[in-house]
Amino acid sequence: MNLKRLSVGILITLIAGATLAFIKPDDELVTKIIAQLDKWRTDHPQEKVYLHFDKPYYAIGEDIWFKAYVTIGSEHKLSAYSETLNVDLIDDNDSVKRSLKLPLTAGLAAGDFALADSMTEGNYRIRAYTNWMRNEGEAYFFNKTITVVNGISNKVFTKTAYAYSTLNDKQKVTAITTYTDLNGIAYVNKPVSYEVEINGKSIARGKGVTDDKGNLTVSFTTGQAVSITSGHINTEVKLDEKHTIAKAVLIKTLSNKVDVQFFPESGNLINGVFEKVAFKAVGADGLGVDIKGFIADDQNNQVAPLGESHFGMGTITFEPESGKNYKAHITYADGSEGVFDLPKAVDNGYVLSVNSMRDDKVFVSIVPGKSTGNGTASLSGLTLIAQSGGELCYAGKSKDGATSFSAAIPKNKFPSGIIQFTLFSATGEPLNERLIFVQNSDQLKLAVSSEKQNYKPREKVTINLNAKNSEDKPVVGSFSASVIDESKVTTDETNESSIFSTLLLTSDLKGYIEKPNYYFTNVSNETKDNLDALMLTQGYHRFEWKQLLADKFTPIVFKPEKSLEVTGHLKTFGGKPVPNGKVTLFSTSGGTFIIDTVADAEGKFTFKDLVFRDSIKFVIQARTAKDRKNLDITLDNVTPQPVGPNKNAPDIQVNINDGASAYLLNSKKLYDEQVKYGIGNHTIVLKEVVIREKRENPFKNSSNLNGPGNADQTLTSKNLMYGGGMLSQILQGRLTGVIFRNGTPYSTRSPGTPMQIVLDGTYVGSDFLDNLNVNDIATIEVLRSIGNTAIYGSRGAGGLLVITTKRGGESVYNKYAPGIVTYAPKGYYKAREFYSPKYDDPKTNAQMQDLRSTIYWAPGLLTDKNGNTSMSFFNADAKGTYRVIIEGIDADGNLGRQVYRYKVE
């Protein structure tokens, strides 16, 4: 515990005779709270993850570059608790398209995702977490929604506007979709067929023709109570006799209904006491809706106007009267109106008011309501606690007979971030809670400079960084930097994730926060007011006080990953443990190594402290203590993290191409230029996508990363010959471009590299086929082309066979013979190095146009003892404004972010 922040003292009274005493050293409740918070922080240290990306959105064919920062505790020091980070790329169908396991060094890692040109455009999300963070749940993972557009193969671009109305007690939705080409030219008089799917069910079908502006109108109805989890208008537009293009239009919401909620500062409205009340207006799409209006009593007397709202949130202050009810009369931007009930006020309770608007102090006051019709409640025995991340920052206790009190607490007693104030009764029951956000001046001072402000295309640029702490002392820190061309990538800094908004704000809240970086960009009294309104609408859920004080902690299921390991059990074929067996783990992938261990009395064995890359293959051999090999090796499968609901679903965009025309055109030019000079791995771009009909999908359980059934060749159980024989013999001659040698499949495109076998989502040995019974197989998918293998990275070098069994995805690994198995676990991904052309090098292709939107990416900047570092790179061909974003952290957990711009003319 940081004792310098703990202020256990006297609360200054508002009225004479109501003094508050110091907390005694042996105060039972405060002593218990301190002990339980300390236990929680020790046993459940809170890790957080932030990913710094090179830019806010991407195009098919590009790379996503990121730097990971993993911190621990309320001081946000880099974590050494976990040494492995998981990062997933998830599509808008909640399917994990790519998963990376990155080694952490002092809480830092770099990674990247290649957006293969076989992928589809859409709303993707990236989540990042350590195994330890899984104990707290996915709500506390890093989670960012990104849009991925496609200017390479798209022939049709859509933009859809929705309108909503009520028809015969049903919700009517009208969608007007505009169809254009890449240059924005409308597709006029084109036949379109469509099908509306809501939550996986077809609710409407029809046909139409685009009008003279390329518009098609589709209307459908749903029940009023229907809530949407997924929805699309699947359309097919016929451009000509040879080209029918399938386009799916996202349905994000089924109504324009606005929900308005009210949040009294202390949890309840108390009659006879002035109290601040926050309001929050949210549309059906999850985004805030700005409103106007006023509060009126049940006699329709106006009591208070609603304050200004931002992202649909604001505050009002008024004094409710006993026996009266209150309503909010709301006016929306379109002139429509609504009426909402406020929570009913009560006589008993306390109003806990906290004001953190001053730069140097936090003011706290507590006022009681009436205990009876003619009496006044006292504050006897109350305890006020403030904590951040499990660290006690303040504690105060009232004196017997006190009727009101307040405190002025120096802000330097608190760390920057979310602070939870809680008022406890004399018996230790939490009565009131209030969250505030403290923005101290403790961020790093980053001075970014260049030799000049104006450069030429392809000219060399050196960016210098000097980092100091709030006391103007130079710091040693780790930083990442991105340079982008703003003429191609338009940015909205308020809508970006930043190291401040993530580690200080969103990582501690379960709910969605709209444009979180708004609160950290150009900080003013207005942004502070709006941030306080946000805090009033949120709750703290890292722990619940009642469970904490009752010593009921969240059970620890997932341990921190210090390194990679392989574990399993030795059993007889009858299922009994084989004690003290000898187990050998060896591999010849990337060099030979061998490790031995001995199983325990229960037959369990463990190989710890392993470090291996993602494409390694192990052979595990075991013998009994008497050197017999007739035993069964069962490997422990690591349960993957399921994909839960998207916390940031409101960030999903219906019209992902809206406002991205320049970016799309540039990505197409860049792609064409790369193809012209033979740079990059590109597939054959399909110009036509036709959907004829829907059938039961036999590949629905497939683990194919390209999507079930998306393969160069597919076979189902109906295509396979039932009966005896080795599977390799049965498949010989049936798979196009695949040959078999000693039961191992090889693609004719890569005859020297065996094909990778993926069995129910598990990577197994290439010689595993003949251990399978043909009668157990549901489907086989053959992946040979670059377009289908690229997403598998190095595993796809020789092609893949994706096999799904009839056992519904049950994991199986390769068992050669009794006492021997092969195993291809997920290893560490080695991040690629960002390519930056050097135009002073004669080997650089000077003829090729440089159309990059990310000019430079440097994830490994380190400042020296004087706080200095620098980076050098060459500009691209485009003229305009180049934007440099540098973020990072020092050894003390101080955070820094700076944006710098220069011109290319």
N, C-alpha and C positions, 0 to 999 in steps of 0.2 A: 504494500500500500504506500502511496506517496503521501506522507504525513504533512508535507508542507501545504497540501491542498485541503486538508481536513480542518474545518473551522467548527469547533465544538464550543459554543459560547452563548452569549446572552442576546435575546431578541429585544429590540428597543420598543417600548410600549407606545401606543398612540394616545392613551389617556392615563391620567394620574392614578396611581394605586394598582396598576395592572402590570407590574414588573415581571420579568421572566428570569428564572435562575439559571446559573451554569449547570450543565449536565454533570452529575457526580461521576467520578471514575468507576464506581460500581453500579451505575445505572443498568438495570437488568436488561431492558429492551434494547437500548443502544448497543450494549456489549454483545447481545445476541445478534443484532443486525450486522455489526462489524464482523463478527466471527463467521456468519453465514455468507456474507458477501465475499470475504476472503477465501472461504472454502470453495465457493462457486468459481471465483476467478482462478483458483489453483487447480481445481479438478476439471473445470470446463473453460479453459482459455478460449477466447473468441478470436478466430482467424477471419480475416476479410481479404477479398481479392479485388484488384482493379486491373483492367486491361487497357493500355493505351494503344489505340489504333492509328494507322497512318492517315486515314481519312474517314469521313462519316458514311459513305456509301460506295458501292462497287458495281462493276460490270462483269458479265461473263467473260472469261478468258484472263482476268486479272488475278492478282494475289492479294490476300488479306494479311497484312503484317501487324504484329502486336508484341508488346512488352508487358509481362505480368509482374505485378507487385503484390506480394502476400504479406500482410501485417498481422500483428497480434496485440491484443489489449487496447485500452483506451488511449494509450500514448502512440499507437500506430507505428511501433518499431517493427522493422522487418523481421519476419518470423523464421525461426530455425526449428519450430515445432514439427512442421511437415516438410518433407523433402521431395514431394511429388505433387504435381498439379495436373488435374484433368480439365481438358478444354474440348467442348463439343460444338459442332456446327449442326444446327437443327433446322429443318425446312418448315414450311407453313402447315404441313400435315403432321407435325410433331414427330418426325422421323429423323433419327440421328444420321446425317449424311457422312460425317467424318468425326473421328474422335482421336484426340492426341493425349499422350501421357508425357509430360515434360519434367525433366529433373530440375529441382529448385536449388539454387545456390544462394544461401543467405536470404531466402524469400524472393529471389528474382529468377526470371526465365524469359526466354524469347521464343516465339513460335510463328507459324504462318499456315494459311490454308490456300491451296490453289483452287480457283474456281474454274474447273474444267469446262470447256465449251460444249460438253455434253449435258451440263446442268441446265436447269430451267430458271427463268427469271422468277422473282417473287420476294416475299418477306421471309427472311431467315433470322435466326437468333443465335447468338453465341453465349454459352454459359460456361463458367469456370468455377472450379471448387476443388478443395482438398478432400481427401477421404474423411478427415476429422470433421469437416464442416457438414458432412452428411448427417451427423447427429442432431443438428439444429433444423434440418429440413431445407428444401430447395428454395424457400422464400428468401433465404439469406445468401444464396449463391450470387456471384456476379452474373447478370443477365442483361444482354443488350440486343435489341431488335435492329437489324440492318436491312436495307433494301438492296437487291441485286437486280440490275437491269440487263437487257440483252439487245445490243445493237448489231450483233454479228449475224444471227440467223433469222431474227424476227422480220416477217414481211408485213405483219399487221400489229398495230398499236391501238390500245383502247383507252378511253377515258369515260368514266361513268358517273352520272349524277343521280341521286336518289331523292324521291319525294314520298311522303307518307300521309295516309289518310285513313279514316274508318269507314267501312262498308258493311252494313248488316251485322254489326257487333263483331266484325273481323277486322284485322289489320291489313290494309291494302298497301302494297309496296309497288312503286313505279320506278323502273330503272331506265334511264336514257343513256345509251352507250354510243359513243362516237368512234368509228373505225377509220384509221388513217395509216399511211405508210410512214417510213422513217422521217421523211421530210415534212410531215404534217399535211400531206395532200389527202383529202377525204376519198374513201371508197364509196362511190355513189351507185345506187341501184344494184346493190349486190344482195343475192338471196342469202338469208341466214336462218338456220334452224337452231333451236335452243331447248335446253332442259334445265329447270330450276331444282337444285338439290339443297335441302336444309337438313343438317344433322344426319347426313348420309341417306336421306330419303328423297325420292323424286316427288315433287308436289305440283309441277306444271311442265307442259311441253308446248311447243308451238313453232311457227315459221313466220318470217317477215322479210321485208326488203328495206335496205337502208335508203334514207331520203337524200335530197340533193346536198345535204351537209354531212352525209355519212352517218346519220343517226338511226338507231334502232330502239324502239320503245317496247319494253317488256313489263307487263303488270302481273301480279299474283297476290293471293291473299293467304294469311295464316291466322291461327287462333290468337286471341289477345294475350293468352298466358304463355305462348311459346317463347322459350329462351333459346338463343342460337349459340351453338358451340362451333359449328362450321357451316359454311354456306357458299355456294357458287352458282352462277349462271353459266352453264357449259354451252358454248356456242360454236357453230361451224359456219364460217363465211366462205362462200364460193366466189373466188376471184375470177376464175375462168373455167373452161372445161377441164383443164388439167390440174388446177390448184384449188383445193378446199382446205382451209386453214382452221384448226381448232384453237379457240381462245377461251380461257376460263376467267370469268369476271367475279371478283371477290364480293361476297355479301357480308358486310361487317355487322350490320344491325338491322332489325326488322321494324324499328319505329324511331321517331324523333322525341320520344318521351324523355322528360327531364326529371331527375330525382333530386329533391332538395332536403338536406338534413341539417339539423341544428345541434351544436355541441356547447353546452354551458361550460365555462372554464373549470368549474369544480365538479362537473359530472351531473349536478342537479341544479335547477333554478330554485333559489331560496327566497321565499316571500319576505319583503321588507329590506332586501339587501341589493344594492347596485352590483351588477355582475356583467362581465363580458361574455358574449355568446358568439361563437363562430358559426358561419353557415357555409355550406358546400353544395353547389349545384353541378350535377354531373349528367351528361347526356347518355343516351343508350350506347354510344360508342366508347364510353369510359372517359371521355375528355371533359374538362371543365367548361361550363356555360356561364358567361357573365350575365348577371341579372340586376335588375333594379326593383325597388319596392319599399315597403314599410311594414312595421309591426303594429297590429291593432288589437285592442281587447275585445271581449265578447259583446261590448256595446258599440263596436266599430269605431271607437275613438283611437286615433293614431297615437301611438306611444313613442315610437322611435323610427327614424328612417334607416334603411339598410345602407351600410357603408359601401364604398367603392369595392368592387370585386375584381380579383385577378385569378385567372384559371378557374373561375367560378367560386372562389373563396373570399371571404371578408369577415368583418366583425361588426357587432352592434353592442351597445351597453344600455341597459335599462333596469328599472327596479320593479319586479312583479309585485302585485298586490294580492293578498289572501282572498280567496273566493273568486278570482277571475281567471279566465282562460285566454290564451293569446294565439293569434294566427299571423302568418306572414302572407302578405299580398304581393305577388311577384309579377313583374312585367318582363317579358323576354325581348330579345333584339328584334324579332319580327312583329312585335306589338301584341302578341297573344298574352294571356294572363293565366295565373294559377294561384291557388290558395293552399297553404300548408299549415298544419298544426305545429305549434312549438311544444316541447315537453312540458308537462304539467308541473307547476311550481309546488314545493312542499314547504312546511313551516320549520322542520327540524333539519339540522345539518350545518355545514360550514362552507363558507366561500373562501377558497384558497386562490389568491390572486398573485401572479408573478409578472413583473415587468422587467424585461431585459433590454430595453431600448437604449438606455444610457451606455456610453462607451466604457465606463469604468466600474459600474456597479449593477447588481441585480437586486431589485426591490421586491420584497415578499410581504404580503399582509394576509391575515386570517381573521375573518369576521364570522361570528356565530349567528344562526337563525334563532327563532323563538323556540324554547323548549315546551312552553304551554301557551295557552291563549293570552295570558297576561304576564308571563315571566320571560326572563332572558337566560339563554344557555351560557355557561362559562366555558373556558378553554382549559380547564384543569386537567392535567395529566397528558396533554397532547404532545406528540413528538413529531418534529419535522425533519425529514431526511432528504438529501439530494445526492444522487449517485450518477456516475457515467461509466458504462462498461463494467459495472461491478465494483468500481472504486468509489468509496465514500468520499464525498467532497464537502459536505456540510451536515451538521446535526444541531438541532436546537430543541429545547424543551420548555413548555410553558410553566408558569408558577400557579399554584392552586389559587383559585378565585379570579384569575385574569379573565377579562371580558373581550379583549382584542389585542392583537399585537402585530408588529411589522419588523422587518429586518432589512438592512442594506449590506449586501454581501459583495465584497470586491470580486470582480470578474476573474482576477488572476488565481482565485481559488478553484476555478473550473478549467478543464481542458476545452479546446475547441470541439464543437460537436453537440450532440443531443444530451441534455441533462434532464433527468427524471426527478421531480419533486414529489414526495409522497407524505401525506399527513396520516399519522397513526393514532389510534385511540390508546387509552391507558392500558388496555389489555393486548395491544399489539395488532389490532385489526386495521388494515389499510382503509382509510375513509375517503381520501381525495387524491387525485393524481393530476399533475400538470407537467407537460413537456415544454421545454424551451430549447432554443438553439443559441449557443454562445459562439460568436465570431471574434476571437481574440486576434491580436496582431502578431501572431506567432508563426506565420507562414514564411517560407524562405524568400529572400529577396534575390530574384534572378535578373541579372543584367545581361541582355543579349545584344550583340553588336556585330556589325560587318565593316569591312574596310570602306565601303561607300554605300550609297542608297540606290544607285542606278547602275545596272549591268547590261551587258549585251547577251543575246542568245549564245549558248554553248560556252560562255565565259566561266572561268573558275571562280567559285565563291568560297570564302572562309567565314564561318560563323563562330564567334567567340562567346563563351558563357562564363560568367562569374557568379558564384553562389555564396550568399551570406545568410546567417540566421537573423532573427529579429533584433539581436544585439550587435549587428554589423560585424560579426566575426566570420571569417571564411570557414566553409564547411566542406568536408569530404562527403560526397553523395553519389548516388547512382541515378542517371537520367536517361531519358529516351527522347529522340527528336524526329519530327516529321516535317518534310518540306513539300508543299503541294502547290499546284498552279490554280489560282482562284478563278482564272478565266474558264477553266474546265470544271472545277469542283466548287460550286457555290456553297457557302457554309452559313449556318445559323449558330453562333456560339452558345446561345441560350439553350439550344436543343442538343448540344453535344454532351456526352458523358465526360467528366473530368476527374482528376485524382481527388479534388476537393469534394465534388458532389457525390462521388461514390463512397469514399472512405469515411467521410464525415456525416453523410445524410442517408442516402438510399440503402446502404448496407445494414443499417440498424432498424429499418422499417419494413414491415411485411407488405404494405400496400403499394400501389402504383403512385409514382410521383411524376407529374407532368413537367417536362423541361426543367430538370433539377438544376442544371448549371445556370439558369436564370438568376438564382439566389446568390451566385458567386461571381457574376459578371457585372462590373460597374456597381458595386455595392453602395447603397444609399439608404436613407431612412425609409423610402418607399419599399425597396426590396426587403429590408428588415421587417417592416410591418407585414408584408405579404408572407414572409417566412414564418412569422409568429402565428399568422392565421393558419398556415399549414400545420404547425405544431399542435394547434388546438384541435385539429381534425384527426390527429393520429394517436395511436396507443403504443405503449412499449410492451413488447412481447418476448424479449429475450428470456425473461423468466417471469413468473407470477409470484408476488410476495408471499401469499399464503403457502404455496408449495415450498418456497425457499426457506421460510421460517420453520416449516414443519419437517425440514431436512428431506424433502422429496424432490430430488434432482432428476433431470432428464436422464434416462439410462444411457450409458455409453455403449453403443453397438459397434461403431466404426473407429478403429484405432488410427492414430496418425501414421502415414506411410513414410517411413524413414528411407526405405529403398524398395527394390522389387524383391519378391520372394516366390518360391514354388513350394506348395505344401500339399500333403495328401495322406492317405492311409494305406496300410498293407493289410489285406484280409485273405482268408482262405476262400476258396470258391463257394464255401458254404456260408460266407459272410462273417466269420469270426475273426477278431483282430489277430494279427501276427506280430508278436512282441519281438523287439530287439533285432529286427531285420536289417540287413545291410542294403543301403540305397546309394546308387551312383547316378549322378547327373552329369551328362557330358554333351558337348556340341562341337561341330566342326565348321559352323557358320562363322565366317570372319575370323578364323583362327581357332585352334583346338584348345579346349580346356576341359578339365574334369574335376569334379568335387564329390566327396564321399560323406555320408552321414549314417547314423544308426537310428532307427525308429525307437520310440519309447515303448513302455509296457502296453500301451493301448494301440500300438501299431502306427501312431502318428509320426510323420517325419516333416522336417522343415529345412529348406535351403534359404538362408537369409543373406542380406547384404549383397544382392545380385545387381549388377548393372549391365543391361544389354539393350540393343536396339530393337526396333519394332519388327524386324523381319527374321529374327533368329528362330531356329528350330532346335529343340532339345530332345535327347533320348534319355529316358529314365529306366534304369535297370535295377531290379531288386532281387535279393535272395533271403531265404530264412537264415536264422542264426546257425543252422546246420548246413548252409550253402545249398539249399534246395530252391529251385526256381518255380515250383508249382504254387504260385500265389497270385493274387489279383492286386493290381495297383489302381487305386482310385484317387484321382487328383481333385483338389478342392477348387471349385469354380468361384471366381469373384463375382458376386451378384452385381450386375451393372445398375447404375443409377437410372431409375425409370424417368421418363419425360413427363413432367407434370404440366399443369396449366401455365401458360405464359403470363408471368407477373406483369409484364409490360405490353400486354395485348392491345391496349389503346394506341400504342405507337405503330401498330400495323397500318399500312397505307393501302387504300383501295386502288388509287391511281399512282402506281410506283414510278411511272414515266413522266408524271406531271412536273414540268419545270426542269426536266433533265435532257432536253433536246440537244443542247451543245455537248453534253457528256456522252450521249448516245452516238452522235455523229462522230465524235472524236474516237470513241472506242472502236467503231467500225473502221475508221481510217487506220488506227493503230493495228488492228487485226490484219487488215489487208496488207499493210506494210511488212508485218512480221511474216506473213505467208509468202510475200514477194521475195524476201531474203532468206526464207527457210528457217526462221527463228521461232522457237517455241514448239510445244507438242499440241497439234491441233487435229481434231477429228474432221471427218467429212461432214459438212454442214447440211443438214436435211432441210430442204426448202419447202417440203410439203408434209403436213401432218393431217391424216384423215382418220376419223373415227367412224366406223361403219355401224357397229351395234355393241350392246353390252351383254356379256355372258358372265356366268359364275367364274371368278378368277381362280384357277387352280394354283396360282403362284402367290396367293394372298399371305401365306406364312413365310415367304421367302425372305432371306436376309440380304439379298442383292442390294448393294449400296446405290445402284443406279435406279432402283425402284423395281418392285416385283415384276418379273417377266421381261424387263428391258435387257435383252441379251442378243448375242449374234445368232444363237440357236437355242431352242428350248425343247425339252422332252418332258412328257408327263408319264404317269404310271401306265396309261393306256398305250403309250408308244414302246414300252419296254417288254421284253419277252420274259414271261414268268417261268419259274422253274429253276433247275440247277445251273451250275456253271459260275465261273468267276465273273464279277461285274465288268472287269476290264475286257474280258472276252465277249461279253454281251454287247458292250458299247463299241467294240472295234468295228469300224466301217460305218457306224451310225452317226458319228460326230464329224461334221465337216471341218477339215483342217486340223484334225487331232489324230495323232498316232500314239500307239502304246508300245513301251519297251519294258519288259519284265513287270507288267502291271502298272507302270507309271505313265501318266498321260503327258504328252508334249504337243505344243502348238507348232504347226509347220512354219509359222512366222518366227518362232524362237526355238528351233529344234535343240539347242543346247541347254535350255532352261526348263525344268519340269514345271508343269502347271500347278498353281496353288489350289488346293481343295478347301472349300469353305463348307463345313457340315453343320447345318442348323445354326449358323452364325459363329461357329468356332473354327479357327484356322488349324487344320490338321496336316499331317504329312502327305506329301505328293504320292506316296506309295500306299496310301490307305484304302484305296478303292476295293481291293479284294477282301477286306474285312467286313464289307457291307453285304447285306442280303438284299437282292434286287426287289424282293417282295415288300421291303420296308420303305422303299423310296417313293416319294410323292412326285417330285419334280427334279430335273437337272437343267441348269442354265449354263451355257457355254459363253464365256467372255474372252474374245480374242482381239478385237479391234482396240486401237488406242482410245477411242471414244468411250468404250466400256470398261477398260482396265485402268485408265488414268486416275480415277477416284481412289483406287487401292494403293497408289504410290508404288513403292518398291516391291510390294507383294504381288503386283500385277505384271511384273516384268515378263513372265513367261505365259501369261494368260491365267484364267481361273475357271474352275468348275464349281458352281454354287449348287449344292445338293440340299434339298429339304426332305426330311423323312416324314413318314405318316404319324410319327409319335408327337407331332405338334411342336417341333422345335426343341425337343429335349437334347441337351448338350451331350455330345459323344466325342471322344478323342480316340486317336489311333492306337489300337492294341495289336502290336505285331504278333505276339506270342505270349504265353504265360510268363510273367515277370518282366515284360518289356513294353513300354509305351513311348510314343513320340508326342511332343507337345509344342505348340507354337503360341506361347502367351503374348499378350500385348506388351511390348517393350517401350523404351524411351524413343521419342521422336527427336531427330537431330534437325534443328531449325536451319533453314537455308540462309545463305548470305544474300542480302539485297544487291542486285546488280546495278552499278552506277557507271555509265560510260565515261571514259577518260579521253577527252578530245585533244589532249596533248600527247596521246599515245598513237603512233602511226598505225598500230594494229586495229584501232577502232574504226568501224565502218562509218566513214564520214558521209557516204552517199544516202544512207537510210535516214528518213525523216525521224526526228525525235519528238514523238507525240505523247510522251508519258504525262500522266496527271500527278502521280507521286514522283517527285523529282529526287528525293533522297529519304532514306530511312536509316536511323542510327539508334539501335536499342541498347547499346552498351557504353554510353558516355559516362566517364568517371571523372569527377573533379579532384584535383590534387590538394595538397595541404593549404594552398593559397586560394582554393575555391575555383580554380581555373580549368577549363578544358576547351577544346575547339573541334570543329569538323570541317572538311572541305569536300566539295563536289562541283559538278558542272551543270549549268542550266540546260534546259531543253530548248527546242526551237521556238516555242510560243512566247510571244510578248505579253506583258501584263503584270499583274501583281502576284508575287510568290509569298506564300504564308508559311512561317516557321512556327511550329508548336513544340515547346520543350516542357516536359513534366518530369518530376522525380521526387526523391526523398533522401534525407540524410540519416546518419546513424542514430540520431535521437528521435526519429519519427516525424520530424518537421517536413511538411509538404510544400511543393513549389510547382508553379505553372506560369508560363509566360508565352505570349503570342507576339511575334515580330514579323514585319513585312518589309519587302524591298521590291524595287521595280526592275523589270527586264524590258528594255526598249530597243 
